[in-house]
Amino acid sequence: MTSARHPRATIPEARLRVLLITSPSTTHFLPMVPLAWALRAAGHEVLVAAQPDVLDAVAGAGLNAVPTGRRAGIDDAMRELLFRPGLRPFACLGRWTPEMLAVFPPVWQRHSADVLPRYLELARTLRPDLIVCDVMEFNAPVVGAELGIPVVRHRYGVDPLLSGIAPAARDALRPLHQELGLGRLPEPTAVLDPCPAALQLPDIAPGRPVRYVPYNGSGVLPDWLRAERQAGAPPRRVLVSLGSHTLALNGVPLLRGILAAAGAGHSGVEVLATVPRAYRAELGPVPDTVRLIDPLPLHLIAGDCAAVVHHGGAGTGMTAAVHGVPQLVLPQFADAFAFAERLSAVGAGLAVDTVEQQDDPEFLRTVLEKLLGDASYEQAAGRLGRAMAEMPPPAALVPELERIAAGAPI
């Protein structure tokens, strides 16, 4: 194993070369983009090692990529795992338990076997001073340990995955590590956490706080939204967004019930629903108070809303939290249940976490009216948003990352 650092990494003032290694899933890459922007703005070089699955997202974020390996198809494999004809994942598999989250899926194991040699070769060629990776990227710490490069792991929100899945990953990947002379799965040098302490799981190992800067992909501010802001009197509205994965996994009936509930609720409240056009024929007619819009980066509109109804995805939930907006969460799988629980615990929203209740429009209507009618949820959401605003922005972390890259004690 090679542990010697190359000379340029010992000079804190020098421009750093940062290698960002992302899981082959766009939703895992996007939360790291603001940190990459901050590093670039500070004059450092950032290259993203990415499979074809995420190359478009990297380009859309204005970052440079190093194509690495073949298409992984992780999202497709997960859809196959979760898909059952006529049933959405929650109705089929039930609530995800710690035992379910503590399984390292074979598709991830195959992914590691494929990309780890490529990452090692790439790192030897590029000689990065620092590696940044996401929660589900277990190859980056191996590369760092093998080549003597500090590794920073970046969480994306409420995080039951890392502590749950790490032991299984350690066992599954042991043969790969042993080939390199590593006794076990290495730990990163540091962990960055954009989730405020009050919202994060109470028993999780703390990370270095970094402000969550919403980035939900590139897009265009719609003309209708710009016109409303110019008029200065936007309607009170509820935003419904279930994400593309949920709709693709038999989620349209769930959306239909949500819109029926929201559309029959509070008078004077407009309901906006982000629905790709591919699903609108299946969705069918919606109440007159519901307006279907094309998907857009949620940070463009979340601050205009009185509430956000969603599936518990980290990007959606954290974006709404930054804007201090109360949330109604209908979790479907994986870490969404943990987010729903923690949001409810801090009083910034409500969770509907049984299949029967999620499928009952009248129950959903009652819960949404409670969310909109009780000022305590808005107040708690405001406190959460302010707590997130007080966290250091990504730019403030750059000097510490420079020290980590230089090998300074942390």
C-alpha positions as CSV (number, residue, x, y, z in Angstrom):
1,M,0.0,0.0,0.0
2,T,1.3,3.4,-0.9
3,S,0.8,6.1,1.7
4,A,3.2,8.8,0.8
5,R,1.7,12.2,-0.1
6,H,3.0,13.9,-3.2
7,P,4.8,17.3,-2.6
8,R,2.1,19.7,-4.0
9,A,-0.4,18.6,-1.3
10,T,1.9,20.0,1.5
11,I,1.4,23.6,0.4
12,P,-2.0,24.9,1.7
13,E,-1.8,28.0,-0.4
14,A,-1.5,26.1,-3.7
15,R,-4.4,25.4,-5.9
16,L,-5.9,22.0,-4.9
17,R,-6.9,19.3,-7.2
18,V,-10.1,17.8,-5.9
19,L,-11.5,14.5,-7.2
20,L,-15.3,14.2,-6.5
21,I,-16.3,10.6,-6.7
22,T,-20.1,10.1,-6.9
23,S,-22.4,7.1,-6.8
24,P,-23.9,6.5,-10.2
25,S,-27.2,8.1,-9.2
26,T,-28.1,11.7,-9.9
27,T,-29.8,12.2,-6.6
28,H,-26.6,11.3,-4.8
29,F,-24.5,13.7,-6.9
30,L,-26.7,16.9,-6.7
31,P,-26.3,17.6,-3.0
32,M,-22.5,17.9,-3.4
33,V,-22.7,20.4,-6.2
34,P,-22.7,23.6,-4.0
35,L,-19.5,22.4,-2.3
36,A,-17.9,21.8,-5.7
37,W,-18.9,25.3,-6.8
38,A,-17.4,26.7,-3.6
39,L,-14.1,25.0,-4.3
40,R,-14.1,26.2,-7.9
41,A,-14.9,29.7,-6.8
42,A,-11.9,29.6,-4.4
43,G,-9.6,28.8,-7.3
44,H,-9.3,25.0,-6.9
45,E,-9.7,22.4,-9.6
46,V,-12.6,20.0,-9.3
47,L,-13.0,16.9,-11.5
48,V,-16.0,14.6,-11.1
49,A,-15.3,10.9,-11.6
50,A,-18.6,9.6,-12.9
51,Q,-20.3,6.8,-14.8
52,P,-22.4,7.7,-17.9
53,D,-25.5,7.5,-15.6
54,V,-24.7,11.0,-14.1
55,L,-22.6,12.7,-16.8
56,D,-25.5,14.8,-18.0
57,A,-26.1,16.0,-14.4
58,V,-22.4,16.9,-14.0
59,A,-22.5,18.9,-17.2
60,G,-25.7,20.6,-16.2
61,A,-24.1,21.7,-13.0
62,G,-21.3,23.4,-14.9
63,L,-18.6,21.0,-13.7
64,N,-16.0,18.9,-15.5
65,A,-16.2,15.2,-15.5
66,V,-13.9,12.3,-16.1
67,P,-16.0,9.5,-17.6
68,T,-15.2,6.4,-15.6
69,G,-16.4,3.0,-16.6
70,R,-19.6,1.8,-18.1
71,R,-23.2,2.7,-17.2
72,A,-23.9,1.2,-13.8
73,G,-27.7,1.2,-14.1
74,I,-28.1,1.4,-10.3
75,D,-31.4,3.3,-10.5
76,D,-32.8,0.7,-13.0
77,A,-31.7,-2.1,-10.8
78,M,-33.4,-0.5,-7.8
79,R,-36.6,0.0,-9.7
80,E,-36.6,-3.7,-10.7
81,L,-36.0,-4.6,-7.1
82,L,-38.8,-2.4,-5.9
83,F,-41.3,-2.9,-8.7
84,R,-44.3,-5.2,-8.4
85,P,-47.1,-4.9,-10.9
86,G,-49.9,-2.7,-9.6
87,L,-48.2,-1.9,-6.3
88,R,-46.0,0.9,-5.2
89,P,-43.0,-0.1,-3.1
90,F,-44.5,0.8,0.3
91,A,-47.6,-1.3,-0.5
92,C,-45.5,-4.2,-1.6
93,L,-42.6,-4.2,0.9
94,G,-44.0,-2.2,3.8
95,R,-42.0,0.1,6.0
96,W,-38.3,-0.2,5.6
97,T,-36.7,-1.5,8.8
98,P,-33.2,-1.2,10.1
99,E,-32.6,-4.8,9.0
100,M,-33.7,-4.0,5.5
101,L,-31.4,-0.9,5.4
102,A,-28.5,-3.0,6.7
103,V,-28.2,-5.0,3.4
104,F,-25.6,-4.1,0.9
105,P,-27.3,-4.8,-2.4
106,P,-25.5,-7.1,-4.9
107,V,-25.8,-4.4,-7.6
108,W,-23.6,-2.1,-5.4
109,Q,-21.1,-4.9,-4.8
110,R,-20.8,-5.5,-8.5
111,H,-20.5,-1.7,-9.1
112,S,-17.5,-1.6,-6.6
113,A,-15.8,-4.5,-8.3
114,D,-16.1,-2.7,-11.6
115,V,-15.0,0.8,-10.7
116,L,-12.5,0.4,-7.9
117,P,-9.6,-0.5,-10.2
118,R,-10.6,2.4,-12.5
119,Y,-10.7,4.9,-9.6
120,L,-7.3,3.7,-8.4
121,E,-5.9,4.2,-11.9
122,L,-7.5,7.6,-12.3
123,A,-6.3,8.8,-8.9
124,R,-2.7,7.7,-9.7
125,T,-2.9,9.6,-12.9
126,L,-4.6,12.8,-11.6
127,R,-2.8,12.9,-8.2
128,P,-5.6,14.6,-6.4
129,D,-5.0,16.4,-3.1
130,L,-8.5,15.6,-1.8
131,I,-11.3,13.2,-2.6
132,V,-15.0,14.1,-1.9
133,C,-17.6,11.4,-2.0
134,D,-21.3,10.8,-1.1
135,V,-22.7,8.5,1.5
136,M,-23.2,5.5,-0.7
137,E,-19.7,5.7,-2.3
138,F,-17.6,3.2,-0.5
139,N,-14.8,3.0,-3.0
140,A,-13.5,6.5,-2.4
141,P,-12.1,5.8,1.1
142,V,-10.3,2.7,-0.3
143,V,-8.7,4.8,-2.9
144,G,-7.7,7.4,-0.3
145,A,-6.2,4.8,2.0
146,E,-4.3,3.1,-0.8
147,L,-2.8,6.3,-2.1
148,G,-2.6,8.4,1.0
149,I,-5.2,11.0,0.0
150,P,-7.6,12.5,2.5
151,V,-11.3,11.6,1.9
152,V,-14.3,13.8,2.9
153,R,-17.7,12.2,2.9
154,H,-20.7,14.4,2.2
155,R,-24.1,13.5,3.7
156,Y,-27.3,14.8,2.0
157,G,-29.8,14.9,4.9
158,V,-31.2,12.6,7.5
159,D,-28.9,9.7,7.2
160,P,-29.9,6.2,8.4
161,L,-28.1,4.6,5.4
162,L,-24.4,5.0,6.3
163,S,-24.5,3.5,9.8
164,G,-27.0,0.9,8.7
165,I,-25.4,-0.3,5.5
166,A,-21.7,0.2,6.4
167,P,-21.2,-3.1,8.2
168,A,-22.7,-5.1,5.3
169,A,-20.6,-3.1,2.8
170,R,-17.6,-3.9,4.9
171,D,-18.2,-7.6,4.7
172,A,-19.2,-7.6,1.0
173,L,-16.2,-5.6,-0.1
174,R,-13.6,-7.3,2.1
175,P,-12.1,-9.4,-0.8
176,L,-11.5,-6.2,-2.7
177,H,-9.8,-4.5,0.2
178,Q,-7.7,-7.6,1.1
179,E,-6.3,-7.6,-2.4
180,L,-4.9,-4.1,-1.7
181,G,-3.6,-5.1,1.7
182,L,-6.3,-3.3,3.6
183,G,-7.7,-5.1,6.6
184,R,-11.1,-3.4,6.6
185,L,-13.2,-0.8,4.9
186,P,-11.4,2.5,5.6
187,E,-13.1,5.4,7.2
188,P,-13.1,8.9,5.6
189,T,-10.9,11.6,7.0
190,A,-13.9,13.8,7.7
191,V,-17.7,13.9,7.2
192,L,-19.7,17.0,6.2
193,D,-23.3,17.1,7.3
194,P,-25.8,19.6,5.9
195,C,-28.6,18.4,8.2
196,P,-29.1,20.5,11.3
197,A,-28.6,18.7,14.6
198,A,-32.3,19.0,15.6
199,L,-33.4,17.2,12.4
200,Q,-30.6,14.6,12.2
201,L,-30.9,11.2,13.8
202,P,-30.0,11.7,17.5
203,D,-27.6,8.6,17.7
204,I,-25.6,9.3,14.5
205,A,-22.0,10.2,14.6
206,P,-21.8,14.0,14.2
207,G,-20.2,15.5,11.1
208,R,-18.9,19.0,10.4
209,P,-21.9,21.3,9.8
210,V,-22.3,22.8,6.3
211,R,-25.3,24.7,5.1
212,Y,-27.6,22.9,2.8
213,V,-27.7,25.0,-0.4
214,P,-30.6,23.7,-2.5
215,Y,-29.6,22.5,-6.0
216,N,-32.3,20.4,-7.7
217,G,-30.8,20.6,-11.2
218,S,-30.7,23.3,-13.8
219,G,-33.9,24.7,-15.2
220,V,-35.8,27.9,-16.3
221,L,-37.9,30.1,-14.1
222,P,-41.4,29.7,-15.6
223,D,-43.0,32.8,-17.1
224,W,-46.1,32.4,-15.0
225,L,-44.1,32.4,-11.8
226,R,-42.2,35.5,-12.8
227,A,-45.4,37.2,-13.7
228,E,-46.9,36.4,-10.3
229,R,-43.9,37.8,-8.5
230,Q,-44.0,41.0,-10.6
231,A,-47.7,41.4,-9.7
232,G,-46.7,41.0,-6.0
233,A,-49.7,39.0,-4.9
234,P,-49.1,35.2,-5.5
235,P,-51.9,33.0,-4.3
236,R,-51.5,30.8,-1.1
237,R,-50.5,27.5,-2.5
238,V,-49.6,23.9,-1.7
239,L,-46.9,22.2,-3.8
240,V,-47.2,18.5,-4.5
241,S,-44.1,16.7,-5.8
242,L,-43.6,13.0,-5.6
243,G,-40.4,12.7,-7.7
244,S,-39.8,10.7,-10.8
245,H,-39.0,7.5,-9.0
246,T,-42.2,7.3,-7.1
247,L,-44.4,7.9,-10.2
248,A,-42.4,5.3,-12.1
249,L,-43.0,2.8,-9.4
250,N,-46.8,2.6,-9.6
251,G,-47.1,5.9,-7.8
252,V,-49.7,7.6,-10.1
253,P,-52.7,6.2,-8.0
254,L,-51.2,7.7,-4.9
255,L,-50.7,11.0,-6.6
256,R,-54.4,10.9,-7.8
257,G,-55.6,10.5,-4.2
258,I,-53.3,13.2,-2.9
259,L,-54.6,15.7,-5.5
260,A,-58.2,14.7,-4.8
261,A,-57.6,15.4,-1.1
262,A,-55.7,18.6,-1.6
263,G,-58.1,19.9,-4.3
264,A,-61.0,19.5,-1.9
265,G,-59.3,21.2,1.0
266,H,-58.8,24.7,2.1
267,S,-60.7,27.4,0.1
268,G,-58.5,30.0,-1.5
269,V,-55.5,27.6,-1.7
270,E,-54.1,26.7,-5.1
271,V,-52.5,23.3,-5.5
272,L,-49.6,23.0,-7.8
273,A,-48.4,19.5,-8.8
274,T,-45.2,18.7,-10.6
275,V,-46.2,16.0,-13.0
276,P,-44.1,14.9,-16.1
277,R,-46.3,14.8,-19.2
278,A,-45.7,11.1,-19.6
279,Y,-47.9,10.4,-16.6
280,R,-50.8,12.9,-17.2
281,A,-53.0,10.6,-19.3
282,E,-52.8,7.9,-16.6
283,L,-53.5,10.5,-13.9
284,G,-56.7,11.6,-15.6
285,P,-58.8,14.6,-14.6
286,V,-57.9,16.6,-11.5
287,P,-59.9,19.0,-9.4
288,D,-60.4,22.5,-10.7
289,T,-58.2,23.9,-7.8
290,V,-55.3,21.7,-9.0
291,R,-52.8,23.0,-11.5
292,L,-50.4,20.6,-13.2
293,I,-47.0,22.0,-14.0
294,D,-43.9,20.6,-15.6
295,P,-41.2,19.5,-13.2
296,L,-38.8,22.3,-12.3
297,P,-36.0,22.8,-9.8
298,L,-37.9,23.0,-6.5
299,H,-35.7,25.7,-5.1
300,L,-37.2,28.0,-7.6
301,I,-40.7,27.7,-6.1
302,A,-40.6,26.2,-2.6
303,G,-40.3,29.6,-1.0
304,D,-43.6,30.7,-2.6
305,C,-45.6,27.8,-0.9
306,A,-47.5,27.5,2.3
307,A,-46.8,23.7,2.4
308,V,-45.1,21.0,0.4
309,V,-46.5,17.5,0.0
310,H,-43.9,14.9,-1.0
311,H,-42.6,11.4,-0.8
312,G,-39.8,12.0,1.7
313,G,-36.9,12.3,-0.8
314,A,-34.0,14.1,0.7
315,G,-33.7,16.7,-2.0
316,T,-37.3,17.7,-1.8
317,G,-37.5,17.6,2.0
318,M,-34.3,19.5,2.6
319,T,-35.2,22.1,0.0
320,A,-38.5,22.8,1.7
321,A,-36.8,22.9,5.1
322,V,-34.3,25.5,3.9
323,H,-37.2,27.7,2.9
324,G,-39.0,27.2,6.3
325,V,-42.0,25.6,4.6
326,P,-44.2,23.1,6.5
327,Q,-44.2,19.6,5.0
328,L,-46.6,16.7,4.6
329,V,-44.5,13.6,4.0
330,L,-45.8,10.3,2.6
331,P,-42.7,8.2,2.8
332,Q,-42.4,5.3,0.3
333,F,-39.0,3.6,0.8
334,A,-35.4,3.7,2.1
335,D,-34.4,6.7,4.1
336,A,-37.7,8.6,3.5
337,F,-39.2,7.1,6.6
338,A,-36.4,8.4,8.8
339,F,-36.8,11.9,7.3
340,A,-40.6,11.8,7.9
341,E,-40.0,10.8,11.5
342,R,-37.4,13.4,12.3
343,L,-39.5,16.2,10.6
344,S,-42.5,15.3,12.7
345,A,-40.3,15.2,15.8
346,V,-39.2,18.8,15.3
347,G,-42.8,19.9,14.6
348,A,-42.1,21.2,11.1
349,G,-44.5,18.9,9.4
350,L,-46.6,15.8,9.5
351,A,-46.1,12.3,8.3
352,V,-48.6,9.8,6.9
353,D,-46.8,6.6,7.2
354,T,-49.2,3.7,6.7
355,V,-50.4,2.5,3.3
356,E,-54.1,2.6,4.4
357,Q,-53.9,6.3,5.5
358,Q,-51.9,7.3,2.4
359,D,-54.6,5.7,0.2
360,D,-57.5,7.5,2.0
361,P,-58.1,10.9,0.4
362,E,-60.4,12.0,3.2
363,F,-57.7,11.2,5.8
364,L,-55.2,13.1,3.7
365,R,-57.5,16.1,3.4
366,T,-57.9,16.2,7.1
367,V,-54.2,16.0,7.8
368,L,-53.4,18.7,5.2
369,E,-56.0,21.0,6.7
370,K,-54.4,20.5,10.1
371,L,-51.0,21.4,8.6
372,L,-52.3,24.6,7.0
373,G,-54.5,25.6,9.9
374,D,-52.2,25.2,12.8
375,A,-49.6,28.0,13.0
376,S,-47.3,25.9,15.1
377,Y,-46.1,23.9,12.1
378,E,-45.2,27.1,10.2
379,Q,-43.4,28.4,13.3
380,A,-41.4,25.2,13.7
381,A,-40.6,25.1,10.0
382,G,-39.4,28.7,10.3
383,R,-37.1,27.8,13.2
384,L,-35.7,24.9,11.2
385,G,-35.1,27.1,8.2
386,R,-33.3,29.7,10.4
387,A,-31.2,27.0,12.0
388,M,-30.1,25.8,8.5
389,A,-29.3,29.4,7.5
390,E,-27.0,29.7,10.5
391,M,-24.9,26.8,9.4
392,P,-21.6,27.7,7.7
393,P,-22.0,28.0,3.9
394,P,-19.9,25.7,1.7
395,A,-17.5,28.5,1.0
396,A,-16.7,28.8,4.7
397,L,-15.6,25.1,4.7
398,V,-13.0,25.6,1.9
399,P,-10.2,26.7,4.3
400,E,-10.7,23.6,6.4
401,L,-10.7,21.4,3.3
402,E,-7.5,23.0,2.3
403,R,-6.0,22.2,5.7
404,I,-7.3,18.6,5.4
405,A,-5.8,18.3,2.0
406,A,-2.4,19.5,3.4
407,G,-2.5,16.8,6.0
408,A,-3.1,19.1,8.9
409,P,-4.5,17.5,12.1
410,I,-8.3,17.7,12.3
